[in-house]
């Protein structure tokens, strides 16, 4: 009798592990959603031909300031961007809770003029991709302390994704300043 109970316990434990494995696997499949490609984002934001990509190098001092904005070291030491006149476009990635969020930012005259979530990989919090949330960033600028000059309202259940979007907005504005100073 005791052997049968132990066998049943082992079968139940194995069944639970298999179930959890497949649930985790299916959550990842459904969570990784691409809404827009980089090319589509750039085509939406540049009236004429898409400009050639430029590179911004994050040398020592720049990397330190980027780390201050992100609260961690930047993932890469060079950042591609596209510039046409006074408009720059940035494709950035930041971790929401555990997965990367890929977003595109357009900065004109030191203010954000467009924001789009290109790929969202989290299982929750995808509300950050809706225009009702993203329009809060339009016209936002960077203060001298590297914070946004306007408060961004959060979304219940998506707090970490909102913070990630705000860090990327701050970074896009900082990178825009750097790209303009490099050209002068």
NUNU-388449 format. One record per residue: residue in three letters; chain; x, y, z of N, C-alpha, C in turn. Coordinates in steps of 0.2 Angstrom, whole numbers, plus 2048, in hexadecimal, padded with zeros to 3 digits. Example, Ala and Ser with C-alpha at 12.3 -4.5 7.8 and 13.67 -1.06 7.14 Angstrom:
! residues 2
aa	ch	n_east	n_north	n_up	ca_east	ca_north	ca_up	c_east	c_north	c_up
Ala	A	842	7E4	827	83E	7EA	827	842	7F0	827;
Ser	A	840	7F5	823	844	7FB	824	840	800	827;
//
This chain:
! residues 184
aa	ch	n_east	n_north	n_up	ca_east	ca_north	ca_up	c_east	c_north	c_up
Unk	A	804	7FA	800	800	800	800	804	806	800;
Unk	A	809	807	804	80E	80C	805	812	80D	7FE;
Unk	A	814	808	7FB	817	808	7F5	813	80B	7EF;
Unk	A	80C	809	7EF	808	80C	7EA	807	814	7EB;
Unk	A	807	816	7F2	806	81D	7F3	80C	821	7F1;
Unk	A	812	81E	7F2	818	821	7F0	818	822	7E8;
Unk	A	816	81C	7E5	816	81C	7DD	811	822	7DB;
Unk	A	80B	822	7DE	806	827	7DC	809	82E	7DD;
Unk	A	80D	82F	7E3	810	836	7E4	815	837	7DF;
Unk	A	819	833	7DC	81E	834	7D7	81B	835	7D1;
Unk	A	815	832	7CF	812	833	7C9	80F	83A	7C9;
Unk	A	80B	83C	7CE	808	842	7CF	80E	848	7CE;
Unk	A	813	847	7D2	819	84C	7D1	81B	84D	7CA;
Unk	A	81C	847	7C7	81F	847	7C0	819	84B	7BC;
Unk	A	813	849	7BD	80E	84C	7B9	80E	854	7BA;
Unk	A	80E	856	7C0	80E	85D	7C1	814	861	7BE;
Unk	A	81A	85D	7BE	820	860	7BB	81F	861	7B4;
Unk	A	81D	85C	7B1	81B	85C	7A9	816	861	7A8;
Unk	A	811	862	7AC	80C	867	7AA	80F	86E	7AB;
Unk	A	813	86F	7B0	816	876	7B1	81B	877	7AC;
Unk	A	81F	872	7A9	823	873	7A4	820	876	79E;
Unk	A	81A	872	79C	817	874	796	813	87B	797;
Unk	A	811	87D	79D	80D	883	79E	813	889	79D;
Unk	A	819	888	7A0	81E	88D	79F	820	88E	798;
Unk	A	820	888	794	822	888	78D	81D	88C	789;
Unk	A	816	88B	78A	811	88E	787	811	895	788;
Unk	A	812	897	78F	812	89E	790	817	8A2	78C;
Unk	A	81D	89F	78B	822	8A2	788	820	8A3	780;
Unk	A	81D	89E	77D	81B	89F	776	816	8A4	775;
Unk	A	811	8A5	77A	80C	8AA	779	80F	8B1	77B;
Unk	A	814	8B2	77F	816	8B8	782	81A	8BC	77D;
Unk	A	81E	8B9	779	823	8BC	774	81F	8BE	76E;
Unk	A	81D	8C5	76E	819	8C7	768	81C	8CD	765;
Unk	A	81D	8CD	75F	820	8D2	75B	81A	8D6	758;
Unk	A	81A	8DD	759	815	8E1	757	817	8E5	751;
Unk	A	81D	8E6	750	820	8EA	74B	827	8E8	74A;
Unk	A	82A	8E8	744	831	8E7	743	835	8EE	743;
Unk	A	83B	8EE	744	83F	8F4	744	83E	8F8	73D;
Unk	A	83E	8F4	737	83D	8F7	731	836	8FB	731;
Unk	A	831	8F7	733	82A	8FA	733	82A	901	737;
Unk	A	82D	900	73D	82D	906	742	831	90C	73E;
Unk	A	836	90B	73B	83A	910	738	836	913	732;
Unk	A	833	90F	72E	82F	911	728	829	915	72B;
Unk	A	826	914	731	821	918	733	823	91F	735;
Unk	A	829	91F	737	82C	926	73A	830	92A	736;
Unk	A	832	928	730	836	92C	72C	832	92C	725;
Unk	A	831	933	723	82C	934	71D	82F	932	717;
Unk	A	836	933	716	839	931	710	83D	92A	711;
Unk	A	842	929	70E	846	923	70F	848	922	716;
Unk	A	849	91C	718	84C	91B	71F	853	91D	71F;
Unk	A	855	921	724	85C	923	723	861	91D	725;
Unk	A	867	91E	723	86C	918	725	86D	919	72D;
Unk	A	86E	913	72F	86F	912	737	876	915	739;
Unk	A	876	919	73E	87C	91B	741	87D	917	748;
Unk	A	883	918	74A	885	915	751	887	91A	756;
Unk	A	885	919	75C	887	91D	762	88B	918	766;
Unk	A	891	91A	767	895	916	76C	895	918	773;
Unk	A	894	913	777	893	915	77E	89A	914	782;
Unk	A	89E	91A	781	8A4	91A	784	8A3	91B	78C;
Unk	A	8A9	91A	790	8A8	91A	797	8A3	91F	79A;
Unk	A	8A4	925	799	89F	92A	79C	898	929	79A;
Unk	A	897	928	794	890	927	791	88D	920	794;
Unk	A	891	91B	795	88F	915	798	88D	916	79F;
Unk	A	891	91A	7A2	88F	91B	7A9	888	91F	7AA;
Unk	A	887	923	7A6	881	927	7A6	87B	922	7A4;
Unk	A	87C	91E	79F	877	919	79D	875	915	7A2;
Unk	A	87B	913	7A6	87A	90E	7AC	875	912	7B1;
Unk	A	876	918	7B2	872	91C	7B7	86B	91C	7B5;
Unk	A	86A	91D	7AE	863	91D	7AC	860	916	7AD;
Unk	A	863	911	7AB	860	90A	7AB	860	906	7B1;
Unk	A	865	909	7B6	866	905	7BC	86A	8FF	7BB;
Unk	A	86D	8FE	7B6	871	8F8	7B5	875	8FA	7AF;
Unk	A	87B	8F7	7AD	87F	8F8	7A8	87B	8F7	7A1;
Unk	A	87D	8FB	79C	879	8FA	796	87B	8F3	793;
Unk	A	877	8F0	78F	878	8EA	78C	87D	8EA	786;
Unk	A	87E	8F0	783	883	8F0	77E	886	8F7	77E;
Unk	A	88C	8F7	77B	890	8FD	77B	890	901	775;
Unk	A	88B	8FF	770	88A	903	76A	883	902	769;
Unk	A	880	908	767	879	908	766	877	90B	75F;
Unk	A	874	907	75B	872	90A	754	86C	90E	755;
Unk	A	86C	913	750	866	918	750	866	91B	749;
Unk	A	860	91E	748	85F	921	741	85D	928	742;
Unk	A	860	92C	73E	85F	933	73E	85D	937	738;
Unk	A	858	93B	738	857	93F	732	855	946	734;
Unk	A	859	94B	733	858	951	735	858	951	73D;
Unk	A	853	954	740	853	955	748	850	94F	74B;
Unk	A	84E	949	747	84B	944	749	850	93E	74A;
Unk	A	84F	93A	750	853	934	751	84E	92E	753;
Unk	A	850	928	751	84C	923	752	851	91E	756;
Unk	A	84E	91B	75B	852	916	75F	84E	910	761;
Unk	A	851	90A	760	84E	903	761	852	901	767;
Unk	A	84E	901	76D	851	8FF	773	84E	8F9	776;
Unk	A	852	8F5	77B	84F	8EF	77E	851	8F0	786;
Unk	A	84C	8EE	78A	84C	8EE	791	848	8E9	794;
Unk	A	84B	8E6	79A	847	8E1	79D	841	8E4	7A1;
Unk	A	83B	8E1	7A0	835	8E3	7A4	836	8DF	7AA;
Unk	A	833	8D9	7AB	834	8D5	7B1	839	8D0	7B0;
Unk	A	839	8CC	7AB	83E	8C7	7AA	840	8C7	7A2;
Unk	A	83C	8CA	79E	83D	8C9	797	83F	8D0	794;
Unk	A	842	8D0	78E	843	8D7	78B	83D	8DA	787;
Unk	A	83C	8E0	787	837	8E4	784	83B	8E8	77E;
Unk	A	839	8E7	778	83C	8EB	773	838	8F1	771;
Unk	A	83A	8F7	771	836	8FD	770	83A	902	76B;
Unk	A	836	905	767	839	90A	763	837	911	765;
Unk	A	83C	916	765	83A	91D	768	83D	921	762;
Unk	A	839	927	761	83B	92C	75C	83B	932	760;
Unk	A	841	936	760	842	93C	763	843	941	75E;
Unk	A	83F	947	75F	840	94D	75B	841	953	760;
Unk	A	846	957	75E	847	95D	762	847	95C	76A;
Unk	A	84A	956	76C	84B	954	773	845	952	776;
Unk	A	840	950	772	83A	94E	775	837	947	772;
Unk	A	834	943	775	832	93D	772	82C	93E	76E;
Unk	A	82C	93C	768	826	93D	763	823	937	761;
Unk	A	826	931	762	823	92B	761	826	925	765;
Unk	A	821	921	767	824	91B	76B	81F	915	769;
Unk	A	823	90F	768	81F	909	766	822	903	769;
Unk	A	81F	8FF	76C	821	8F8	76E	822	8F4	768;
Unk	A	828	8F2	766	829	8ED	760	828	8E6	762;
Unk	A	82B	8E4	767	82A	8DD	76A	829	8DD	771;
Unk	A	824	8D9	773	823	8D8	77A	823	8D1	77C;
Unk	A	828	8CF	781	829	8C8	782	827	8C6	789;
Unk	A	824	8CA	78D	822	8C8	794	81B	8C5	793;
Unk	A	819	8C1	798	813	8BE	798	80D	8C2	79B;
Unk	A	80F	8C8	79E	80A	8CD	7A1	80C	8D4	79F;
Unk	A	808	8D9	79F	80A	8E0	79F	80A	8E2	798;
Unk	A	808	8DF	793	808	8E1	78C	804	8E7	78B;
Unk	A	800	8EA	790	7FC	8F0	78F	801	8F6	78D;
Unk	A	807	8F5	78F	80C	8FB	78D	80C	8FC	786;
Unk	A	80A	8F8	782	80A	8F9	77A	805	8FD	778;
Unk	A	7FF	8FE	77C	7FA	902	779	7FB	909	779;
Unk	A	7F8	90C	774	7F9	914	773	7F7	918	779;
Unk	A	7F1	915	77C	7EF	919	782	7F4	91A	788;
Unk	A	7F9	915	788	7FF	915	78D	804	919	78A;
Unk	A	806	918	783	80C	91A	780	80C	922	77F;
Unk	A	805	924	77E	805	92C	77C	807	930	782;
Unk	A	808	92D	788	80A	931	78E	812	933	78C;
Unk	A	815	930	788	81C	932	787	81D	937	782;
Unk	A	818	939	77E	819	93E	779	81A	944	77C;
Unk	A	81F	948	779	821	94E	77C	825	94E	782;
Unk	A	827	948	785	82B	948	78B	832	949	789;
Unk	A	836	94D	78D	83D	94E	78D	841	94C	793;
Unk	A	847	94C	792	84C	94A	797	84E	950	79C;
Unk	A	84D	94F	7A2	850	954	7A7	857	953	7A8;
Unk	A	85B	958	7AB	862	958	7AC	864	952	7B1;
Unk	A	85F	950	7B5	860	94A	7B9	85F	943	7B6;
Unk	A	85E	943	7AF	85D	93D	7AB	856	93A	7AD;
Unk	A	851	93E	7AF	84A	93B	7B0	846	93F	7AB;
Unk	A	840	93C	7AA	83B	93F	7A5	838	945	7A9;
Unk	A	836	94A	7A5	834	950	7A7	82C	950	7A9;
Unk	A	829	94A	7A8	822	949	7A9	821	942	7AC;
Unk	A	81C	941	7B1	81B	93B	7B4	817	936	7AF;
Unk	A	819	930	7AF	816	92B	7AB	811	927	7AF;
Unk	A	80B	927	7AE	806	922	7B2	808	91B	7B0;
Unk	A	807	917	7B6	808	910	7B5	802	90C	7B3;
Unk	A	803	906	7B2	7FE	901	7B0	7FD	8FC	7B6;
Unk	A	7F8	8FB	7B9	7F7	8F5	7BE	7F9	8EE	7BB;
Unk	A	7FE	8EB	7BE	800	8E4	7BB	805	8E5	7B6;
Unk	A	807	8EB	7B4	80D	8EC	7AF	812	8F1	7B2;
Unk	A	813	8F1	7B8	817	8F6	7BB	81E	8F5	7B9;
Unk	A	821	8EF	7B9	828	8EF	7B6	829	8F0	7AF;
Unk	A	824	8EF	7AB	824	8F0	7A4	824	8F8	7A3;
Unk	A	820	8FB	7A7	81F	903	7A6	826	906	7A8;
Unk	A	829	903	7AE	830	906	7AF	835	905	7AA;
Unk	A	835	8FF	7A7	839	8FD	7A1	838	902	79B;
Unk	A	832	903	79A	830	908	794	833	90F	796;
Unk	A	832	911	79C	835	918	79E	83C	918	79E;
Unk	A	840	913	7A0	847	913	7A0	849	913	799;
Unk	A	846	910	794	848	910	78D	846	917	78A;
Unk	A	841	91A	78C	840	921	78A	845	926	78C;
Unk	A	847	925	793	84D	929	795	853	928	791;
Unk	A	854	922	790	85A	920	78C	85A	923	785;
Unk	A	855	922	782	854	925	77B	855	92D	77B;
Unk	A	852	930	780	853	937	780	85B	939	782;
Unk	A	85E	935	786	865	936	787	869	935	781;
Unk	A	868	92F	77E	86C	92D	778	86B	933	772;
Unk	A	865	935	772	863	93B	76D	868	941	76E;
Unk	A	868	943	775	86D	948	776	874	947	774;
Unk	A	876	941	776	87D	93F	774	87E	93F	76C;
Unk	A	879	93D	769	87A	93C	761	87A	943	75E;
Unk	A	876	948	761	877	94F	75F	87D	952	761;
Unk	A	880	951	766	886	954	768	88C	951	764;
Unk	A	88B	94B	762	891	948	75E	891	94B	757;
Unk	A	88B	94D	754	88A	950	74E	88D	957	74E;
Unk	A	88D	95A	753	890	961	754	897	962	755;
//
